[in-house]
Amino acid sequence: MAGSISDIHLQKLAEEQLVHDAFHDKLTSLPNRALFMEHLGGALGRRATNRRFVFAVLTINLERFHLVNDSFGHAAGDELLREVGDRISRTVRRGDIVARIGGDQFAVLANDIGSEEEGLRIAELLREAISAPARIGNDAHAFFPKVHIGVALVEDHDSKPESLLRDSDNALHEAKRSGDSAVAVFHASMHSKALRTLKLEADLRNAMLTRGIDIHLQPIVSLADQRLSSFEALARWVHPELGILLPEDFIPIAETRGLIQQVSLRTVQQACKVLKKWREAQPERPLVPISINLSAVQLANPALVHALIERAQDTGLPPDCLRFEITESVLADLTGSAQQSVDELRNAGFQIMIDDFGTGYSALSYLHSIPCDLIKFDGAFIRRIADDERLRTIVQHSIELAHDLGMKVIAEWIEDERQLVILRDLGCDYGQGYLFGKPMQTGQAHEMWLARGEGDRD
């Protein structure tokens, strides 16, 4: 009898351990997603019988976590996750539920909070607690965790656990867009925005299959004689319902959904196709270059940049027919794969242009170290240049320094003759803006190329 009781006791312990493991995270011993969803369902049931009971769901994302694994190893990463879990558990109130619902993502069910302000107060306390320095690894390296927190309040008893967690996650994404260690509260507009984004993503995938994305070309002219010097390629998506969409409307979606490679390859392919068609039609006439924008996400992918180079080289066009525009903030912080990508483009013979020069990142003292051939002044500078004498002085010295370093200068957003005269007197080489032409279809650009002649291309 004693042996039977012992066997049953051991079996019960084993069963309890299996149940615990099924509903708890092995690393932190916190409830996992499945158990957290059960607690959410219980809170909703309580809300259905007591409308005064208000609770919030907080989703917490630990940013830059991959740097810990890459730099100190996975053991240190596990140690950091346990530390973050402990900090959350020590910060929340008695009765609140803490769970680890993903690799570097935690969730909190804050019960009976009373108001949105109380939910935000809890979020701020968590942000401060988690962001304190953490010493991890055998060498006790100091790491400063960075978190974003999304907060969703229950609004009606008809909500579902999945909907609440989704709302909190939407608020988390909004917090990420807001900046470092930010907190955001879910509002209905976020859900609508998320649905629009999902639909736009589906439409974008279809557009890539049906070649629904095209390029328009905006002229860049020599300020000395206003002869055509080059074009900038600007992606345009003719959406069947929304009309013409600009790059800022769909490029961020392409970057976050893994579609940027297709968009980039198509842009380069179309630019090369245009140039090849022009050369075949007028073989005796020198071509003008077309510049193409590359973002930080694109530069961080050496495979994409290599594919862009191959696509351009397959056309048989000389490399000086294409230029790549890279924002100043990216060029000023070139490291790792981005540096490799820029080096590969330059080694292949393509020119590099600093775009948005003067937006706050530039330091004239290090301009000589940035690997580029041209700089393009940000339009915000040019728009005020006629009314700001100090700004004109800054632009003048920047132009002189660029010339001393063997670079040519382009000014964008030129919209009137006064700006043109000032920039020409300051020694600016090229101009771009509505004064010379809006972005146009490739057929119109071809006519301009034939009518206006080509200027200095260096």
Solvent accessible surface area in square Angstrom, and as a share of the most:
residue,aa,sasa,rsa
1,M,192,0.86
2,A,82,0.64
3,G,46,0.44
4,S,66,0.43
5,I,108,0.55
6,S,56,0.36
7,D,95,0.49
8,I,101,0.51
9,H,104,0.46
10,L,110,0.55
11,Q,107,0.47
12,K,110,0.47
13,L,85,0.42
14,A,55,0.43
15,E,75,0.34
16,E,107,0.48
17,Q,98,0.44
18,L,124,0.62
19,V,92,0.53
20,H,79,0.35
21,D,54,0.28
22,A,60,0.47
23,F,64,0.27
24,H,42,0.19
25,D,25,0.13
26,K,175,0.74
27,L,43,0.22
28,T,22,0.13
29,S,72,0.47
30,L,22,0.11
31,P,22,0.14
32,N,32,0.17
33,R,112,0.41
34,A,51,0.39
35,L,31,0.15
36,F,0,0.00
37,M,36,0.16
38,E,106,0.47
39,H,66,0.30
40,L,0,0.00
41,G,30,0.29
42,G,48,0.46
43,A,8,0.06
44,L,13,0.07
45,G,40,0.39
46,R,125,0.46
47,R,19,0.07
48,A,53,0.41
49,T,121,0.71
50,N,63,0.32
51,R,124,0.45
52,R,214,0.78
53,F,4,0.01
54,V,32,0.18
55,F,0,0.00
56,A,0,0.00
57,V,0,0.00
58,L,0,0.00
59,T,0,0.00
60,I,1,0.00
61,N,12,0.06
62,L,1,0.01
63,E,36,0.16
64,R,102,0.37
65,F,25,0.10
66,H,110,0.49
67,L,81,0.40
68,V,0,0.00
69,N,31,0.16
70,D,113,0.58
71,S,76,0.49
72,F,79,0.33
73,G,28,0.27
74,H,134,0.60
75,A,83,0.64
76,A,5,0.04
77,G,0,0.00
78,D,52,0.27
79,E,64,0.29
80,L,0,0.00
81,L,4,0.02
82,R,104,0.38
83,E,53,0.24
84,V,1,0.01
85,G,1,0.01
86,D,71,0.37
87,R,24,0.09
88,I,0,0.00
89,S,50,0.32
90,R,166,0.61
91,T,39,0.23
92,V,24,0.14
93,R,74,0.27
94,R,246,0.90
95,G,49,0.48
96,D,16,0.08
97,I,35,0.18
98,V,11,0.07
99,A,0,0.00
100,R,38,0.14
101,I,16,0.08
102,G,30,0.29
103,G,51,0.49
104,D,42,0.22
105,Q,37,0.16
106,F,1,0.00
107,A,0,0.00
108,V,0,0.00
109,L,3,0.02
110,A,0,0.00
111,N,32,0.16
112,D,80,0.41
113,I,12,0.06
114,G,55,0.53
115,S,46,0.30
116,E,63,0.28
117,E,121,0.54
118,E,39,0.18
119,G,0,0.00
120,L,61,0.30
121,R,116,0.42
122,I,4,0.02
123,A,0,0.00
124,E,67,0.30
125,L,71,0.35
126,L,0,0.00
127,R,61,0.22
128,E,103,0.46
129,A,32,0.25
130,I,0,0.00
131,S,31,0.20
132,A,41,0.32
133,P,78,0.49
134,A,4,0.03
135,R,164,0.60
136,I,2,0.01
137,G,26,0.25
138,N,164,0.84
139,D,111,0.57
140,A,45,0.35
141,H,72,0.32
142,A,47,0.36
143,F,24,0.10
144,F,119,0.50
145,P,5,0.03
146,K,43,0.18
147,V,0,0.00
148,H,8,0.03
149,I,0,0.00
150,G,0,0.00
151,V,1,0.00
152,A,1,0.01
153,L,35,0.17
154,V,8,0.05
155,E,113,0.51
156,D,56,0.29
157,H,87,0.39
158,D,104,0.54
159,S,28,0.18
160,K,130,0.55
161,P,29,0.18
162,E,111,0.50
163,S,30,0.20
164,L,5,0.03
165,L,14,0.07
166,R,100,0.37
167,D,17,0.09
168,S,0,0.00
169,D,44,0.23
170,N,21,0.11
171,A,0,0.00
172,L,2,0.01
173,H,82,0.37
174,E,48,0.21
175,A,0,0.00
176,K,75,0.32
177,R,146,0.53
178,S,79,0.51
179,G,32,0.31
180,D,111,0.58
181,S,25,0.16
182,A,18,0.14
183,V,34,0.19
184,A,13,0.10
185,V,17,0.10
186,F,20,0.09
187,H,97,0.43
188,A,73,0.56
189,S,78,0.50
190,M,25,0.11
191,H,49,0.22
192,S,50,0.32
193,K,87,0.37
194,A,29,0.22
195,L,95,0.47
196,R,151,0.55
197,T,34,0.20
198,L,104,0.52
199,K,103,0.44
200,L,28,0.14
201,E,24,0.11
202,A,59,0.46
203,D,33,0.17
204,L,0,0.00
205,R,108,0.39
206,N,87,0.45
207,A,5,0.04
208,M,24,0.11
209,L,150,0.75
210,T,89,0.52
211,R,167,0.61
212,G,25,0.24
213,I,1,0.01
214,D,66,0.34
215,I,3,0.01
216,H,31,0.14
217,L,0,0.00
218,Q,16,0.07
219,P,0,0.00
220,I,2,0.01
221,V,0,0.00
222,S,10,0.07
223,L,0,0.00
224,A,84,0.65
225,D,80,0.41
226,Q,64,0.28
227,R,107,0.39
228,L,0,0.00
229,S,1,0.00
230,S,1,0.00
231,F,0,0.00
232,E,13,0.06
233,A,3,0.03
234,L,30,0.15
235,A,10,0.08
236,R,25,0.09
237,W,4,0.01
238,V,92,0.53
239,H,6,0.03
240,P,119,0.75
241,E,126,0.56
242,L,108,0.54
243,G,32,0.30
244,I,102,0.52
245,L,17,0.08
246,L,69,0.34
247,P,34,0.21
248,E,117,0.53
249,D,62,0.32
250,F,0,0.00
251,I,37,0.19
252,P,70,0.44
253,I,20,0.10
254,A,0,0.00
255,E,42,0.19
256,T,98,0.57
257,R,85,0.31
258,G,57,0.55
259,L,3,0.01
260,I,13,0.07
261,Q,72,0.32
262,Q,82,0.36
263,V,4,0.02
264,S,7,0.05
265,L,23,0.11
266,R,34,0.12
267,T,14,0.08
268,V,1,0.00
269,Q,77,0.34
270,Q,22,0.10
271,A,0,0.00
272,C,0,0.00
273,K,139,0.59
274,V,16,0.09
275,L,0,0.00
276,K,76,0.32
277,K,138,0.59
278,W,7,0.02
279,R,79,0.29
280,E,119,0.53
281,A,58,0.45
282,Q,41,0.18
283,P,100,0.63
284,E,138,0.62
285,R,59,0.22
286,P,71,0.45
287,L,13,0.07
288,V,0,0.00
289,P,1,0.01
290,I,0,0.00
291,S,1,0.01
292,I,6,0.03
293,N,58,0.30
294,L,5,0.03
295,S,32,0.21
296,A,53,0.41
297,V,69,0.40
298,Q,12,0.05
299,L,0,0.00
300,A,56,0.43
301,N,54,0.28
302,P,37,0.23
303,A,71,0.55
304,L,1,0.00
305,V,0,0.00
306,H,89,0.40
307,A,26,0.20
308,L,0,0.00
309,I,9,0.04
310,E,85,0.38
311,R,79,0.29
312,A,5,0.04
313,Q,101,0.45
314,D,120,0.62
315,T,29,0.17
316,G,53,0.51
317,L,17,0.09
318,P,61,0.38
319,P,55,0.35
320,D,66,0.34
321,C,2,0.01
322,L,4,0.02
323,R,3,0.01
324,F,0,0.00
325,E,2,0.01
326,I,0,0.00
327,T,44,0.26
328,E,1,0.00
329,S,36,0.23
330,V,23,0.13
331,L,5,0.03
332,A,42,0.32
333,D,104,0.54
334,L,28,0.14
335,T,94,0.54
336,G,60,0.58
337,S,41,0.27
338,A,17,0.13
339,Q,60,0.27
340,Q,98,0.44
341,S,0,0.00
342,V,0,0.00
343,D,56,0.29
344,E,45,0.20
345,L,0,0.00
346,R,91,0.33
347,N,128,0.66
348,A,26,0.20
349,G,36,0.35
350,F,9,0.04
351,Q,48,0.21
352,I,0,0.00
353,M,0,0.00
354,I,0,0.00
355,D,16,0.09
356,D,42,0.22
357,F,5,0.02
358,G,14,0.14
359,T,63,0.37
360,G,72,0.69
361,Y,133,0.51
362,S,38,0.25
363,A,39,0.30
364,L,70,0.35
365,S,94,0.60
366,Y,61,0.23
367,L,2,0.01
368,H,125,0.56
369,S,72,0.47
370,I,11,0.06
371,P,30,0.19
372,C,10,0.06
373,D,36,0.19
374,L,1,0.00
375,I,0,0.00
376,K,1,0.00
377,F,1,0.01
378,D,20,0.10
379,G,0,0.00
380,A,41,0.32
381,F,33,0.14
382,I,0,0.00
383,R,137,0.50
384,R,118,0.43
385,I,0,0.00
386,A,12,0.10
387,D,119,0.61
388,D,48,0.25
389,E,126,0.56
390,R,203,0.74
391,L,7,0.04
392,R,61,0.22
393,T,61,0.36
394,I,89,0.45
395,V,0,0.00
396,Q,68,0.30
397,H,100,0.44
398,S,2,0.02
399,I,2,0.01
400,E,78,0.35
401,L,53,0.26
402,A,0,0.00
403,H,72,0.32
404,D,118,0.61
405,L,66,0.33
406,G,68,0.66
407,M,11,0.05
408,K,55,0.23
409,V,0,0.00
410,I,0,0.00
411,A,0,0.00
412,E,20,0.09
413,W,107,0.37
414,I,0,0.00
415,E,89,0.40
416,D,64,0.33
417,E,100,0.45
418,R,141,0.51
419,Q,11,0.05
420,L,1,0.01
421,V,64,0.37
422,I,30,0.15
423,L,0,0.00
424,R,97,0.35
425,D,111,0.58
426,L,31,0.15
427,G,32,0.31
428,C,8,0.05
429,D,31,0.16
430,Y,3,0.01
431,G,0,0.00
432,Q,6,0.02
433,G,4,0.04
434,Y,128,0.49
435,L,56,0.28
436,F,12,0.05
437,G,13,0.13
438,K,121,0.51
439,P,34,0.21
440,M,26,0.12
441,Q,112,0.50
442,T,40,0.23
443,G,45,0.43
444,Q,99,0.44
445,A,0,0.00
446,H,42,0.19
447,E,117,0.52
448,M,29,0.13
449,W,0,0.00
450,L,71,0.35
451,A,87,0.67
452,R,77,0.28
453,G,12,0.11
454,E,37,0.17
455,G,15,0.14
456,D,69,0.36
457,R,61,0.22
458,D,106,0.55
